[in-house]
């Protein structure tokens, strides 16, 4: 978290919770026990990613009065809760198709690069007393990470049941990125 000005007690509370959520997500995504299935490994690493987005959105909803951003945060909670349920439903079946070690290693190196970029960008998002903008500057790289991880996984030999989930993640996250960029550039939700 980069701090450029003196921050209020409310901002400190928001940022401390964001920092806790980010650290938990990083730990749960990087220390997870991976398997011989790329499909299963995607699910294992995406669930804590989605859980973090839900918690970040809940954290924002304690403080924001910006209606468009409330709608975005509520949409994130709804969509990613559903996505977690969908992934858990197919996880056992998606453990079965195994990938060769070389394929898994190549995939995981690329996943690690995507995740590390996302972690860095989220952690370096500027912090201010404008929580709405802070949230969007934190959530945009989070969404970009999900898009990149999903696109990478779609190019692999994966469980067919995972394909519609990946496509839904890409569509919803790209839509969210556009909405947040539009809000940031329009100057709405500046308080």
C-alpha positions in Angstrom: 0.0 0.0 0.0 1.5 3.3 -1.1 0.4 6.2 1.1 0.7 9.7 -0.3 -1.1 11.7 2.3 -2.3 11.6 5.9 -5.2 9.1 6.0 -8.3 9.1 8.1 -9.2 6.5 10.7 -11.9 5.2 8.4 -9.4 4.8 5.6 -6.9 3.1 7.9 -9.6 0.6 8.9 -10.5 -0.1 5.2 -6.8 -0.4 4.2 -5.9 -2.7 7.1 -8.7 -5.1 6.2 -7.7 -4.9 2.5 -4.1 -5.7 3.5 -5.3 -8.7 5.6 -7.5 -10.0 2.7 -4.6 -9.6 0.2 -2.1 -11.4 2.4 -4.6 -14.3 3.0 -5.3 -14.6 -0.8 -1.6 -14.6 -1.6 -0.9 -17.3 1.0 -3.9 -19.5 0.0 -3.1 -19.2 -3.7 0.6 -19.8 -3.4 0.7 -22.4 -0.7 -2.0 -24.6 -2.0 -1.3 -28.3 -2.6 -1.4 -28.9 -6.3 -2.4 -32.1 -8.0 -1.6 -33.9 -11.4 -4.6 -32.1 -13.0 -4.4 -28.6 -14.4 -8.2 -28.3 -14.2 -8.1 -29.2 -10.5 -5.2 -26.8 -9.9 -7.0 -23.9 -11.5 -10.0 -24.5 -9.2 -7.7 -24.9 -6.1 -6.1 -21.5 -6.9 -9.1 -19.6 -8.2 -11.4 -20.3 -5.2 -9.2 -18.2 -2.8 -9.0 -15.6 -5.5 -12.7 -15.4 -5.7 -13.1 -15.5 -1.9 -10.8 -12.5 -1.7 -12.9 -10.5 -4.2 -16.0 -11.2 -2.1 -14.3 -10.1 1.1 -12.9 -7.0 -0.6 -16.3 -6.1 -1.9 -17.9 -6.7 1.6 -15.1 -4.4 3.0 -16.0 -1.6 0.6 -19.7 -1.9 1.3 -19.1 -1.0 4.9 -17.9 2.4 3.8 -19.1 3.5 0.3 -22.0 5.7 -0.5 -21.4 5.5 -4.3 -24.4 3.7 -5.7 -22.8 2.5 -9.0 -19.8 1.1 -7.0 -22.2 -0.5 -4.5 -23.8 -2.2 -7.5 -20.5 -3.4 -8.8 -19.4 -4.8 -5.4 -22.8 -6.6 -4.9 -22.4 -8.0 -8.4 -18.9 -9.3 -7.6 -20.2 -11.0 -4.4 -23.1 -12.6 -6.3 -21.1 -13.7 -9.4 -18.1 -15.0 -7.6 -20.1 -16.8 -4.9 -21.9 -18.6 -7.8 -18.6 -19.3 -9.5 -17.1 -20.9 -6.4 -20.2 -23.1 -6.1 -19.9 -24.1 -9.8 -16.2 -25.0 -9.3 -16.8 -27.0 -6.2 -19.5 -28.9 -7.9 -17.2 -30.1 -10.7 -13.9 -30.3 -8.8 -14.0 -34.1 -8.1 -14.7 -34.9 -11.8 -12.0 -32.4 -12.9 -9.3 -34.1 -10.8 -9.5 -37.2 -13.1 -8.0 -35.9 -16.3 -4.3 -35.8 -15.5 -1.7 -33.7 -17.4 1.9 -34.8 -17.9 4.5 -33.2 -15.7 6.0 -31.1 -18.4 2.6 -29.6 -19.3 1.8 -28.9 -15.6 5.2 -27.3 -15.0 4.9 -25.0 -18.0 1.4 -24.1 -17.0 2.3 -23.4 -13.4 5.2 -21.2 -14.3 2.9 -19.1 -16.4 0.2 -19.1 -13.6 2.9 -18.0 -11.1 3.9 -15.1 -13.4 0.3 -14.0 -13.7 -0.3 -14.3 -10.0 2.9 -12.5 -9.0 2.0 -9.6 -11.3 -1.5 -9.4 -9.9 -0.2 -9.5 -6.3 2.4 -6.7 -7.0 -0.1 -4.5 -8.8 -2.7 -4.9 -6.0 -0.2 -4.3 -3.3 1.1 -1.2 -5.1 -2.3 0.4 -5.8 -2.2 4.0 -4.5 -4.0 4.6 -1.2 -5.8 7.8 -0.4 -8.8 9.0 1.6 -11.0 8.3 -1.5 -11.9 4.7 -0.7 -14.0 4.2 -3.8 -11.0 4.9 -6.1 -8.8 2.8 -3.8 -11.1 -0.1 -4.2 -11.2 0.2 -8.0 -7.5 0.5 -8.3 -7.1 -2.6 -6.2 -9.9 -4.6 -7.9 -8.9 -3.9 -11.5 -5.6 -5.8 -11.3 -7.5 -8.5 -9.4 -10.0 -8.9 -12.2 -7.2 -8.8 -14.8 -5.5 -11.6 -13.0 -8.6 -13.7 -13.2 -9.0 -13.0 -16.9 -5.4 -13.9 -17.6 -5.5 -17.1 -15.5 -8.7 -18.2 -17.2 -7.4 -17.5 -20.7 -4.2 -19.4 -19.9 -6.2 -22.4 -18.6 -8.5 -22.4 -21.6 -5.4 -23.1 -23.8 -4.6 -26.3 -21.9 -5.9 -29.9 -22.0 -8.6 -29.5 -19.3 -11.8 -30.9 -18.0 -14.6 -30.0 -20.5 -16.9 -29.0 -17.6 -14.5 -26.3 -16.6 -14.7 -24.5 -20.0 -18.0 -22.7 -19.4 -16.9 -21.5 -16.0 -13.7 -20.1 -17.4 -15.6 -18.3 -20.2 -18.1 -16.9 -17.6 -15.1 -15.6 -15.5 -13.6 -13.9 -18.5 -16.8 -12.2 -19.5 -17.8 -11.0 -16.1 -14.3 -9.8 -15.1 -13.8 -7.9 -18.4 -17.2 -6.3 -17.9 -16.3 -5.3 -14.3 -12.9 -3.9 -15.5 -14.7 -1.7 -18.1 -17.3 -0.5 -15.5 -14.6 0.4 -13.0 -12.4 2.1 -15.5 -15.4 4.1 -16.7 -16.2 5.2 -13.1 -12.6 6.2 -12.5 -12.3 8.2 -15.7 -15.7 9.9 -15.3 -14.8 11.2 -11.9 -17.9 9.6 -10.4 -17.6 8.2 -6.9 -14.7 10.5 -6.0 -15.7 10.8 -2.4 
